[in-house]
């Protein structure tokens, strides 16, 4: 017997696990705030050259009184009305010499208006977003390694604390370089929360319920996505908005007393007494009985196997599948944040579009729950194709049809969001048990590379509006084709060793001719194991 069978005996997704997932979901809302807030704090409102250095910085007399929510700007805002006559009778426009005047109809202030991140300095805004995404990459390495040494609970609590403190500090940044550095630290803590919350929940949940439990946390992220639109509408000063999304983290201080450690991690680190005490507590909350400690030690005993990331590419089949999965992870994050961070250029109401972009995640992840049991491979390929085709169709729509562009962007977001939900489950099922955690960790690193590149690719829109859409359209289509080369994992036993993964096609699939008999056998086996565990408990 293994740890998953012990979890099933004490209640694989009982009251104890459901309470745990409530604690896991709350930080997910704050994660969505931090991930998407730059859409509002880093927005570029309409602006024009200040006529003279004596003009008031807040002058906005030339702007209309109507609410401005379309932030697509032309280069004319970067030059004065003066024209410089050169020696060879050519003319040259004169850049703004006294700064800029920004509209305050939509935002009282943003990082762009405070530090003049426009015209020649416009690239600094995207650079700041890329540095933030790079923080997620660094955090996935640092906090992932620390969690294996110090435990999921401690690193999760540490990540939430650092995220809150540095998130509040961002609101008081005196200049742009300090702002970028503080945001980098916040980004690294985001990975600490994501990885350790996911792993902590997974290690406490039985195999059959892990997919459902993972989707539940994604719903919490979507809720935060939608809530941010309302908060940003009410708070239009970037410093106050940053403070509003960060300060609630202090309310999670009670996690010190309610968040449990991972029993699986405790056992892996030879802390059996603590692990058994936690398992007994979980069994009590779930109304179950834990087998005697001596039997549990026997069940949970077993030596460690030494494997490294090199084993992911050492053998031919593993190498092929790992490379495809790494690419799909990269593409998912690239397009997901490419579309999300580029929402201000769609020419529609920014707040409403942001809300709908968050809302579309709910049906996308719900559809995954329906189709994933049928086929992992076709689901992955199909959703990637939907996301890519929607982006390419946007190329055929004129810029003045903003509603059509927004609709296609939402279809693309729907496809990529669904694909994102599939790839988590698919990756965990393709990599063998001995390399599963390592494989997911390396996959996340490739994903963060996509996050770093997304703002940079969006910046290319200023030179050619078609380039970002071509990249966001063709890369998922290539991923859709490559996904068809992956093995189908639905209703198949998971590989435990590298040899199992290499010999996947030779392993016997489930009984398709008589599925009722196959199901009866599985239920019988499960019932037998449960009876054995209960018998052990009764002997105690």
C-alpha positions, -999 to +999 in steps of 0.1 A: +000+000+000+011+036-006+003+070+007-026+076-017-043+045-003-039+058+033-054+091+021-083+073+007-088+054+040-090+086+060-110+105+034-092+116+003-113+148-001-133+151+031-141+180+053-104+184+063-093+188+026-122+211+018-113+234+046-077+233+034-087+244-001-106+273+014-073+285+028-056+278-005-081+297-025-080+330-006-044+338-016-053+330-053-076+360-053-047+382-042-025+366-068-049+377-096-047+412-082-010+414-084-007+396-118-032+419-135-029+452-117-003+467-141-031+469-167-044+498-146-014+511-127+007+511-159-020+524-183-012+552-207-040+578-208-043+603-237-016+630-236+000+658-255+030+681-253+030+707-225+032+741-242+057+756-218+075+747-186+053+771-167+021+751-176+006+732-148+014+696-147-022+687-143-035+708-171-061+690-191-081+718-207-077+705-242-092+671-234-129+666-239-152+661-209-163+627-220-149+596-203-119+583-223-114+546-221-096+539-254-059+543-249-047+537-285-023+566-291-005+580-321+031+593-324+017+628-329+014+631-291+052+630-288+059+661-309+050+698-307+032+717-335+065+733-344+084+722-375+122+725-378+135+734-413+168+716-421+196+728-445+185+706-474+149+720-472+137+689-453+114+694-423+116+676-390+091+675-362+102+689-328+099+665-298+083+677-266+107+699-247+086+707-216+071+673-208+035+662-213+000+668-201-021+638-193-059+633-193-073+626-159-107+616-171-101+579-165-070+577-142-060+602-116-025+589-119-005+559-132+031+550-132+032+563-168+019+597-159+040+600-127+073+591-144+066+601-180+069+566-195+058+578-230+073+584-264+111+575-262+106+561-226+075+540-235+095+509-237+104+512-200+068+503-191+069+470-209+105+464-196+091+468-160+064+441-168+091+418-182+112+422-150+082+414-129+076+382-150+113+374-146+107+376-108+082+347-112+109+327-130+134+333-102+108+327-075+098+293-090+135+282-087+142+297-053+110+290-034+106+256-051+140+245-038+134+260-004+100+242-001+117+208-005+141+217+023+119+237+048+085+224+040+055+237+019+037+253+049+067+275+060+075+287+025+039+294+017+036+315+048+069+332+040+058+340+005+025+355+015+042+376+041+068+389+017+042+395-010+022+416+014+051+437+027+067+443-007+033+448-023+026+477+001+061+490-004+055+493-041+028+519-034+055+541-018+082+537-045+100+570-049+111+564-085+107+539-114+139+518-107+128+512-071+093+504-083+107+478-108+129+462-081+100+460-056+077+445-083+104+419-091+104+408-055+065+406-055+067+385-087+091+361-071+067+356-041+038+350-065+056+318-076+062+309-040+025+310-033+014+293-066+038+264-063+035+256-026-003+261-025-007+238-054+017+211-040+002+214-005-033+209-018-022+180-041-003+162-014-034+162+008-059+152-019-066+117-032-058+110-069-094+109-081-102+144-068-070+162-077-083+175-111-114+189-095-095+204-066-071+221-090-099+237-111-115+250-079-083+271-071-084+284-107-120+296-101-106+317-072-081+332-096-108+341-120-128+357-092-099+379-083-095+388-120-131+401-121-129+418-087-098+438-098-119+455-125-143+468-099-116+479-075-097+497-102-128+515-113-134+528-078-097+536-071-081+555-100-049+566-083-022+539-089-006+542-054-039+538-036-049+509-059-016+492-052-021+496-015-057+484-017-047+451-034-017+445-011-029+454+024-055+426+026-026+402+028-021+412+064-055+396+072-041+362+064-019+363+095-043+337+110-028+312+085+000+306+111-025+287+132-048+270+106-025+260+077-013+224+081+021+210+070+022+183+043+021+149+058+038+135+027+067+159+030+071+151+067+073+114+059+098+121+032+120+139+057+117+112+084+094+131+107+070+102+111+055+112+145+044+146+132+030+130+100+010+104+118-004+130+142-015+151+112-031+120+095-049+112+127-063+147+129-074+146+093-091+112+099-109+126+129-121+157+111-133+135+082-150+110+105-127+082+096-102+060+115-064+059+108-048+024+109-024+017+138+008+037+138+030+007+133+010-004+103+011+031+088+049+032+092+050-001+073+027+013+046+046+045+043+081+032+045+102+030+014+135+043+002+141+073-019+151+071-056+176+096-070+166+113-102+174+146-117+161+169-145+186+153-169+165+121-168+137+140-185+157+141-217+179+110-213+157+085-232+141+091-266+104+089-258+107+110-226+128+135-245+102+139-272+073+143-248+093+166-224+102+190-253+066+192-265+053+198-230+079+225-224+069+243-256+031+240-248+037+255-213+058+283-229+031+291-254+002+290-229+017+316-207+030+337-236-004+340-252-024+341-219-005+372-206+000+386-241-038+389-245-044+398-209-018+426-207-028+439-242-064+445-233-060+483-232-054+484-270-087+468-280-104+502-281-133+493-258-142+501-222-111+489-202-129+481-170-157+461-187-133+442-209-111+433-180-142+420-161-153+399-191-118+386-196-119+373-160-155+360-164-146+340-195-122+319-173-152+304-155-169+286-185-135+278-199-124+258-169-159+243-165-157+230-200-124+214-192-141+194-164-166+180-190-142+171-219-110+161-201-123+127-190-128+119-227-094+128-241-064+147-227-046+149-261-075+161-282-086+185-255-051+200-254-048+202-292-083+216-297-081+244-271-047+255-284-061+256-319-091+277-308-068+302-291-044+305-321-071+308-347-089+335-328-057+356-327-051+351-364-087+361-373-081+394-354-057+403-383-086+404-407-107+428-387-103+466-392-092+485-361-124+506-361-145+474-354-134+473-317-163+452-305-154+424-330-118+425-321-127+423-284-150+393-291-122+375-309-098+383-282-122+368-257-125+336-278-087+334-279-085+340-241-112+312-236-091+287-256-058+295-240-074+295-205-089+261-211-056+248-226-038+261-195-061+241-172-055+209-193-017+212-194-015+210-156-033+177-155-017+163-187+018+171-176+013+153-143+000+122-160+027+120-187+058+124-165+064+092-144+061+093-107+099+094-101+102+126-122+067+141-119+077+170-095+109+177-114+090+177-147+064+201-135+091+224-120+110+226-153+078+231-172+070+261-150+104+276-158+096+274-195+062+289-188+078+319-170+100+325-200+068+330-220+056+355-193+089+375-197+085+377-234+048+386-235+052+423-226+081+426-250+061+412-278+032+435-270+056+464-272+062+455-309+026+467-315+039+502-316+060+493-347+036+469-364+002+460-349+002+427-368+034+412-353+021+404-318-011+388-333+009+367-357+031+354-329+001+348-306-017+330-334+009+308-350+027+296-318-005+279-303-013+263-337+021+248-337+015+236-302-018+221-313-001+200-339+027+189-315+002+179-289-011+152-312+022+135-309+017+130-271+002+098-257-034+096-245-035+094-207-073+094-201-083+062-182-047+049-184-026+038-155+001+064-147+037+056-154+058+051-122+092+047-137+111+060-168+108+025-182+070+027-179+071+060-198+093+046-225+071+015-230+038+034-228+024+019-261+031-016-249+011-011-217-024-026-216-052+000-220-084-002-199-110-028-210-129-010-237-150-039-247-166-044-213-161-012-193-186-023-167-164-053-158-133-031-157-151-007-134-162-035-111-127-048-108-114-013-098-142-009-073-136-044-059-099-037-055-106-004-038-132-020-015-107-047-006-080-022+003-104-002+024-116-033+042-080-042+050-073-008+064-105-008+085-096-043+098-062-030+109-080-002+127-104-024+144-075-046+157-061-015+174 
